[in-house]
Amino acid sequence: MSSSDCTSSSSTHSNEEKEGLLRDLVAQELGPAISVSNGAWATSLYVGLAPESAIKRFLDDSGEYKHGRWARLSKALARKSQMRESLSGMINSIIRYFSPKGTHAARMAVDARVDSFYREPTRSSTILSSFPDIVIKATGPSFSTPKVATLGFSNIAACVGVGLKEAATDESAQVAEMATYAKHIFIQQPNRNFVRSIAVTGRKVRLFHFDRSGAQYSPPFDIHDDPHTFIRLILGLSSMDERTLGFDDTIQWTIGPDGQKVAGTLRTVGPDNTVVMYDLVMDRGPFTRTSLCGRGTTCWVVRKADGEELIVKDYWVAEDQPSEVVLLDEAKGLPGVCQMVSYEDNRAQTKDFMGEPIALKDNTLKNRTKIRIIMKAYGPSIKKFSSVTQVLSALRDAIAAHKALLDRNIIHRDISPNNILFGLDEGERGVLIDLDLALKSLGPLSEIPVDFRTGTRTFQSLMVLRSYNLNPVFVPEYDYLDDIEAFFWVFAYIVFTYAPNGDHLPFKDHRKLPQWLWNDGSPCLIFARKFTFLDSPSAALDAQDAMHPGWKATCCDLFLEFREFVHEISYEKQRLVYKGWKENRRPAPDRFAPLLAKVDEHYASLLGMFDAALKKAAEAGVDETWSVPLPAPMASSPSPAQSSTSEYVESEYTSADTSATSLHPTATSAEGSVTLLPGKPETPAEQPVTFPRSSKRRYDEAELDDSPVESKRRCPPSRRALRGILGSVYDYCCGWFE
């Protein structure tokens, strides 16, 4: 008995647990964005790859198909290992017969359970240690051999699931399993537009398709009764044409003798609308996301012929969302805001990849359009600082840039360290990037409600977090103050996570814990922790104790002033959120007007705080001069355990696209389980009835990832001191990072 058969014969209970966990994880990844195609979809695909006459000759002459059934798939097959062996032989027979001369070795079906399949490690919370049954091993410009093995997700064209009895097969389990493989393929093959695979269980075959809109699978068809469709699917899944396989072939690599990618090019449209070819900077990129659905952002560092480096950002925008191109065009010339060089719109649409669904709820599968934006490259993320002055200068100029955007009626909506880069010139020391979540506004106020699913969890404002279970009637529109508060959490994150020279504080140091409390847990828990941090009388003293001594000389006053600034504004928002309910049974549309009218005053006050801190740093001689941090690779050279294709993969704990124009993106943790979020209490007479609200899953419109477990605990905001919170979760946090 093979090792895989031994594994398969383990307890039914453990298999059921694994399937249940797979379903839960994929439910978070896909939500309801799963559809069943009509029966004609599978038969309509790949019809041009082989004429009927050629398929008939193969069935008549190959010896693989006899008396109306595939000869190798006899009824006597009793083990999955036998099924895998027989099916692999059939697939290879089809590939050899139909492949052009001299290309047979480029595609080959391999039993992945026998051939030491290597699964690249990932920190994704929604990828289990699962291995495919059969894979189509592939070579070519978009495939590379894993550094420590000969077979892995980086050099396969498709997966084939295998089961013995179709009657026992659960469709949801099949979708979950195939989604896991697709997720790995997207990570290791970053120029994929879609991934397709098949599952063969007994006599039945299903086709599975995954793209950034969601998943689709076909009704099952009989492999013996319809061999023509099966052969076409195999030819499509093993095609030598990379576009047929689902690749974006404007990105091409040169493969070295060891199977590794040694050079690459990216073809796009230049500023004068002519086709240009850029060289990929191989030691800095690509930056990819682990999310299966959503924007699927991939950033490529490219180099022009004159040596200038640019950032190329590919992402999929939903049909009901504006393109970032429009906002970048309106932001032209603004200091401290990333500048667009050129762009390509409508490069592909997910609706063209799928078939017509027969079972689909309204608005569960949104068409997405692929956009490519070429932008100027800047310095690294603000997290790559090496001095106090660098941090203060970059934050100060990024806040000024935020005001400049607001003056053009644009609100950023995703302030995070990875979206604040070091500028290359004096006067533009911090640069805001990544406007694909930005909104057009009506002055200081947008027309879009706050949403806990939008942005980066660690840096979300209290009002954004509260939207989780606030009655929709009372959910306010997103405004510039939500971003201002996010700047504070960025600042707090830096001073509690790093030493003033840019070194990470030790994970087990208690000073590192507060900012992790702002991303670990549900929106409810994080709201409570942030509220406590801002509102507790002793939190200011606790924060000073938690701060590295090197920050205190120049930043302590700034931190306390900024904290009080945010506390006053957020507290006032919590107080006003129900304004008008008592009189009119609905919130007043202008309830935040007294706050928003002070927009100029707010920015002037905040910039004044940073200017005073910078002056103090200069007088203290903390830093002699301001300079951009020295360039560093986007990611360190992959260790033997790392992928050989995707040189940088953002952690699944990061909640939103990051570093769209950074040469050195780094991951930020942002994970949370869903719980109920309490409202900020007012007086009993003013507290309205809160209607029940169903649990929300986070789809990837903002690519805000959730933990696999959705708890249902009620957690009222605690007024205990920060020190008390730290004590209760210290051991947990230490274990999390070990």
N, C-alpha and C positions, 0 to 999 in steps of 0.2 A: 504494500500500500504506500502511495506517495505521501510526502509530508503534508501536502495540501489536503489530501483525503483525510489524514489524521485530524487536521485542523477542522475540516468540515464535519467530522463526526463527533466534535465536542458537544457539550451539553446544549440541548435545545434552548434552555433558558438564556445562556450567554449569547446565542445567536439572536434570539428575540430582543435582548437588551441592546445589542449592537444595531439591529434594524430600527428599533425604536429611537435610539439616539441619532441615527442617520436621518430619520424622518424629521426629528425636531430641528436638527441643524439646517437641513435643507429648507424646512418651513421658514426659518429665519432668513435664509439666503433669498428664496424665491417668493415667499408669501403665496398669494394666489396666482402669481404670474406663471402658471403652468397650464397648457392647453393640449387637447387631443386634436390631431389633424383629421381631416376627412380621409377616407380610404384611398383616394386617388393620388394623394401627395407622394407616398413612397414609390408608387409605380411610375409617377411622372418624372422623377429625378433621374439624372444621368443617362437619359435616353440616347444622347449623342455619343456616348463613349463606346458603344458596340452595337452594330446592327443586329436585327433579329436573326438574320441568316448565320452570322458568326456565332451567336449564342446557341442556335440550333445545332450547328456543327460540333460545338464543344460538347453539348449534351449527348449527341449521338456517338462521338468518336473517343471521348476522353476516358470512358469507363467509369466516370464518377457518378453518373446518373443512369440507373437501370430499372426498368419495370415500374416507372412512375415514382421513384424515390431515390434519394441520394444513398449510394451504396454504402458509404462509410458510416452513416447514421442508422445503424441497425437497431432493432428493438431490444437487442441483447445488451446494449450498453447499460452498465449498472453503476458506474462510478463517474464522477465528474472528470477525473483524470483521463478516462477513456474518451469521454465526450470532447474534452479539450484537444486531445491528440487527433481524433478524427476530424474535428472541425478545422483545426489548423492545417491538416493535410488538404482538405477540400479547398480552403481559401488560397493556399499556395499553388494548387493546381490551376485555379482560375487566374491568379496573377501571372503565372508563367505562360499560360496559353495566350492571354490577351496583351501582355506587355510588349512594347517595341523591343526589337532585338538589342541586346546589350544593356538592358535596364532591369533585368530580373532581380539582381541583387539589391537594387535600391528600395524595394518594398518586399517585406517578408512577414508572414504571420508567425508569431512566436508564442509558445505557452509561457506566459509570464510567471506562473507558479513554479516552473521548473528552471527557468533561465535566469535566476537571481535578479529579478527586477528591482531596481533601486528607486526608492521614493525619497525625493529630496526633502529635507526637514523644513518645516515652516512653523512660525508661531501662530498661524491662523487658528482661531478658536473653533472654526467650522470645517476643519479637515481632519478626518479620522485616519488612523493607520490602516488604510484599506488598499488592496492591490488588485489590479484587473486580472481577469482570467487569461484572455488572449489579447495581444496587441499587434498592430501592424507596424513593425519596425521600419524606420525610414531614414534615408540619407538625402541630402540636398541643401540648398542655400539657407533654409530656415530651420534646419535640424542640427543638433550638436550632441556629441556623445558625453554622457556624464563623466566627470573627472575620475570617479572611483569605481566605475562599472561600465559595462558595454550596453546596458539597456536601462532606460528610465523615461520619465515623462517628457524629457527634452528631445528625444529622438524617436517618437512614435507618431503615426498619422491618425490613428483611431484606436478605440478599445472595443473588444467584443466580450460581452458578458455571457456566461454559460450556466444553464440550469438543466436538470434532468427531466423535470415534470412541470409542464406549464400550468397544470391545475393548482399547484401549490404556490404559484408565483403571485406575489402581491405587487400591484402596479406601483404603489407609492414607494415600496422598497426598491424597485428597479430604478425609478426616477432618482431616488436618493443616492443610490450607488453610482449611477452614471453621472450625476451632478458632481459627486466627489472627484471622479476622474477628470471631468471637464474643467473643474476648478484648478487642478494641478496643471493641466495642459495650458490653460490661459496664462498661468504664472510663468511656466517654463518656456512658452513660445509666445513672446509678448506682441508679435505682429499678427496674431490670430483675430479674425473677425467673428468666426463662429467655430464650434466644435460639434462633430457628429460621431455617433457610435451606434452599435446595434447590440441587442441582447437576443440570444437564441436559447429558448427553453423548450426542450422536447421537440415538437414539430413546429413551434411558433417562433416568429421573428418580429421584433419591434425595432423601429428606427427612433433614435433620440437626438434631438437638436438643442443646442444651448448657445445663446448669444446674450448681449447686454440687455435685451428686453425681458428675457426669461427663458422658459423651457417649453419644448413641444415634443410630443411623441406620437407615433402613428398607431392606429389599431393593429393588432397582430395579424400576420398572414401566415399561411402554411408553407413551410420551406419546401415541402415535397410537391405540393400542388402548384406552386408559383415559383419555379426555379429561375425564371427569367428575371423577376424583380430582385431576387436574392443576388444573382450574378451582377446586376447593374449596381446594386448597393455596394458590393465588394469592390467593384471597379471604381466607384466614386470615392470610397473611403481609402483606397490605395492609389489614387490617381497620381501621376507624375506632375500634373499641373497644380501648382501650389494654390492658385486662386480657387480651383475646384475643391481643394481640401479646406478652404476657409481662410487662407492667409491674405494679408495685405502685401502684395508683391512689389510695392514701391520701396519696401525695405528689404535689402538683400545683403547677405553675408558671404564672405570668402571663408571656406572651411579648410583648415590646415590638415596635415597628414595624420594628426592624432584625433581628428574629428571635432576639434574645437574651432570656434569662430575667431578668426585672427584679424579681420577687417570687415567693414561694411559701408554701405551707402544708403542714402535716403533721397528719394526723388520727390520733388514738390514744386510748387509755384513760387516764383520769386516776386519781389516788389513790383517789377514791371510786367507781371502776369506771364512771363516766359517760364518754361520748364527749367529748373535748376537741379543739380545733383550735389548734395553735401556728403562729406565723409562723416561716418559715425565716430564719435570719440569713444573708443572701446573700453577705456579704463574708467569711464564715468557714465554708466548707464547700461541699460535703460532703467528708469524708475517705473515700477508697475504696482498695481494694487492687487490685493488678494480677493477682493469682492467679485463674486460671480456675475451679479447683475448690477445695473446702475451705469454710472458714467464710464467706468472702465478706463480711467485716465492712465495713459502711458506717456512719459516724457523722455525724449531722446536728446542727448547732447550732440550737436553736430558742429563741424568746422568748415568754414568757407575756404576757398582757394587762397585767400590772403591771410589765413590764419585766425581770423575772427571766429569766435564761438557763439553759437545761437542755441536756443532751446526750441524744440519742436514738440508741441503738445497735441496728442491725439486723444479725443474723448467723444463720447456718445451723448448727445443732448436729447432729452425727451421732447416729444412733439408739443407738449404744452408748456415748455420752458423756453425763455429767450436764449439766443446764442450769445456767448461771451464776446464774440466779434463786435457786436454793436456797441457794447459798453467800452471795450478797449479802443474803439474808434473815437468815442466821445471823450476818452481820457487822454487823447494825444496831447503831448506837450506838457502834461502835468508833472512837476517835479515830485519824485518819490513814488510814482506809480509806474508799474511795468509798461513797456512800450511795445506795441505790435509792429512787426516788420512786414508780414504778409499773412495770407490765410487761404485755405481751401474749404469751401462749404459743400455740403451734401456729397461727401465722398462715398457714402454707402448708406443704406437704410435697412434696419433689421426686418422690416415687413417684406423685403424682397428675398429673405432667406427662408422664411417659414411658409407653410401651407395654410389653406383656409381652415380655421378651427371649427370643430363641431360642438365643443363644450367650452364656453368661455364666459366668465362673468364680465359685466360691463367695467371698462376702465382698469382691468387687471393686467393687460398686456399693452404697454404703450410702445408705439413705434419710436425708435431712436435713430437719429441721424449722426453720422460720423463727421466730426469737424477736425480740421488740422490748423493749428495756429502757430506761426513762427514768431518768436519774440526775442528781444535782446536778452543776453545773459548778464546776470549780476553776480554779486558775491554769494557766499553761503548763507544758510539760515542764521538768524540771530543767535541760535544756540551754539554756534561755532565761535563765540566771542573769546577774547583773551584778556579783556580789561574792563573795568567798571565804566570807563568813558565810552567804550564802544557800545555797550548795552544802552546806556542812557541816551547817547546820541542817536542810535538807530531807532529806539522807541520814540524819542522826541520827534524826529523827522517823519516817522511812519504815522504818528498822530496828526502831524501837520498835513501829510498827504491825504489822510482820511478826511480832514476838513476840506481840502481842495476837491476831493471827489464829491463830497456832500454839496459843495457850491455848484457842482454840475448835476445835482439831483441824482447821485448814485450812492447807495449804501452797500458796504462791502459784504457783511453778513457771515464772514468766516475768518475772523481775526484769530490767528494762532501763530506760534513761533515759526512754523514752517512756511507761513505766508508773509513773514517779515524778513527780508533779505538785507544784507549789507550792500549799500550802494557803492559805486566805484568812484564817486567824486565828492568833494567837500560840498556841503549844502544839500546833499541827497544821500545822507549817511544811512538811512533806512528806507527800503523800497517795499511798498505793498504789491503783492502779486495775487494771482488766482481770483479773477472776477466772475467765475462761472456760477457762483451762488449769489452774486451781487444783484441788486434790485434798482430799478428806476424809482425815484421817490418824489413825493410832493413836498419839497423842502426837507425838513428834518424827519418826516414821517413817510413810510412806504404804504402801499395798499395791500400788502401781504401780511397775514397774521404771523406771529411768532410760532415756531414749531420746534419741539424738542428733537425732531429728527434731522434738523438742519444745522450744520456747523460742526464744530469739534467739541465733544462733550466736556473736556476739562475746562474749556474757556467760555462756555455758554453763560449767559446772564441768568440771574434768578428768574426773570420773567419768562425767558425761553424754557428753562427747566420746568417752571410751573405749568406751562401749557400742556404738560402730559395729561393731567386729569382735571384741569380747569374747565368748567362748563364752556362749550364753544361760544356761547353767547357773550362771554366775558373775555375771551382771548383777544388781547390787543394787537394792533399792527406793529410790525418790527420798526424800530426807529434807531436813530444814530446813537442813543444812549445805551442800547444793548451792545453795540460795538465798543463804546467807551468802556463799559464794564468789562468786556472781554480783554481789552488792553490791560486792565488791572490784573486780571487772572494770569495773563501772560507774564507780567512783571513779577507777580508773586511766585509763579512757577519757576522763574529763573533764579530768584534770590533764595528759594528754598531747595532747589535742585542742584545748583552749581556753586562752586567756590568762585570768588571774584576773578580768578585767573582762567576760568572756563572749565576747570576740572569738575567732573561729576563727583558729588558727595557720595560716600559709601551707602549702599542700599540699606544696611542695617542701622545707619545713623538715624536717630529719631527726627533729625531736622529734615530728612527726606520724605517724611510721611505725609504732611498736609496736602501737597498737591496731588498725591495719588488718591487721597480721599475724595478728590474732586472728579475722578473718572471711574472709580471702582464702585459699581452699584447702579441702582436705578436712578432715573431723574429725580424721584422722590428723595432718596437718600442723599444724593448730591446737593439737592436744594437745601436740605436740612443742614448739611455740613457747611455749605457756603454761608447760609444765613447765620449760623452760629459763629462762623469766623468773622463776619462783619458786625454782628450785633452783640456778641458776648462782651461784657465789660472787661473781662480779663484776657480776651483774645489778643489785644494789642501787646500786652506784656508777654504772653505766650509766643506771639510771632517774633518779638525781639529776641527772646531766648532761643528760638528755633533758627534764627538767621545766623549765617556764618559771620564771625567777627569782622571779616574784611569788608563786608557790605555796610556795617553800621556807621562807619566814619562819614560816608557821603550819602548813603541811601536811606538811612533809618527815618529821617524826617520826611523825605519824599514818600516812602512807603506808607507811613502813618497818615500823611495828608491825603494821599491818593485813596487809601482805604476809607477814610472818613468821607471823602468826596463821593465815592461809589455807594457807601452805606446810606448817606442822606438821600441820594437819588433813587436807589432801589427801594428803600423804605417808603419813600413818597409814592413810588409807583404801586407798591403793594397796597398802600392806603387808598389810592385813587381808583384802583381797578374796578371797584363796584360802584363808583360814583354815578348817581342817576337812577340806580335800581329801585331805591326806596320810593322815589317820586313817580317814576315813569315805567317801572318794571322792565327796564332795559338800561344798559350802561350809556352814559353820555358820550357822544361821538368825540367830544373835545376834552375828555377827562384829563388827558396829560398835557393840555395846552399850556398851563402855567410853567411846566418844566421845559417843554420844547421851545418856548419863546425865548429861553435864555441860551440858545445855541452858541452865539458868539461869546457870551460870557463864560460858558462852560469850557470851550476850547482855549480861550485866553487864560483862564485860571489853570488849566491842566498844563499847557505849554509853559506857563510861568513857573510851575512847580519843577518841571524838568530843567528849565534854564537855571533856576536857583541851585539845583543839585549839581549841574555841570559846572557852574561857577565855583561851588564849594570843592568839587573834585580838582579843578584847576588850581585853586588856592592852596589846596593840601598837597599838590604835586603828586597826586595818585598816578596820573598818566601824563607823560611829557607831551605826546602828540596823539592825534587820532589817525588810525590807519585801518584799511580793510584787511581782515584776516587773510593770511596766505592761502593760496589755493590748495585744495586737497582733493584726492579722488572722491567721486561720488560715493563709493563704497570701497571698503578694503578688499584686497584680492581674495577671491573665494577660497575658503578652506576646503579640504577634501570633502567635507560634509555639506558644502554649499553647492548651489546650482551652478552649472557651467554656462547657462544661457542668460538668465535674468540676474545681472550683476547686482541689482538692488531691488529687493522686494519689500514694500512697506508692510509693516506688521498689521495683522488684522485688528489689532487694538487701536489703530489710528482711525479716526472717525470721518475725516473728510479728505478730499484730494489735497495734496500738499506740494509745495515747492515746484510750482509750475514753471518757474524760470530760474530756479536755483541750480547751480552746478554741483551742489553738494547736499541733496535732501537727506533728512534724517527722520526716523520714525518717531511718532509721539503716541504714547499709550492713551487709549480711550475706549473703555469697555464698560458695559453696564447691563444689569438685568432689570427687567421691567417690574416695577411695583407701583402702588398707588401714591400719587403725590398730593399731599394736603394743601389746602389754600392757606395763605397768610391770614391768621385770624384777625377779625375786626370785632367791634362790639356786637353783642348778640343781636341787637335790633337791626344792624346793617348787614349781617351775614345772610346772603340769599340761600335758597335751597340749591344744593348741588345735585344735579341729576346723574343717575348712573351712566357710566361710560364704558364701553367695551374696551378691552385691552388692545393696544395698538402694537403692531409689529413694525419694525423699522425696515423699510425698503431702502434701496440705495440711491434715492434721489440726491441725498447728501452724502451718500456712502458712509453713513454713521452705523457702525457695526455693533451688534448686541452680543451679549453672552448667551450660551446655549440654554440657560435655564431661566425661565420666566417665573419669578416668585411673586407672591401676592400678599405682601406684608404692608400694613399701614404704618407710616412713620412720621408722626408729627414733628415739626421742627424743634430740635432740642436747644435749650438755652444754657446747657452746660458749657463750661470753659473748654477751649480747644484741647487743653491738656487732658481733660477727662476723656475726650474722644480718642485721642492718641493712645491712651492706655488701653482702651477696650479693643483696639484693632491692631496693636503693635505686632503681636505674634503672627497674626494673619498676613499682614503686609510683608513682614520679613520672609515668611514662607513662600509668598507669591513670587518674590524676586530671586529666590535661591535657585 
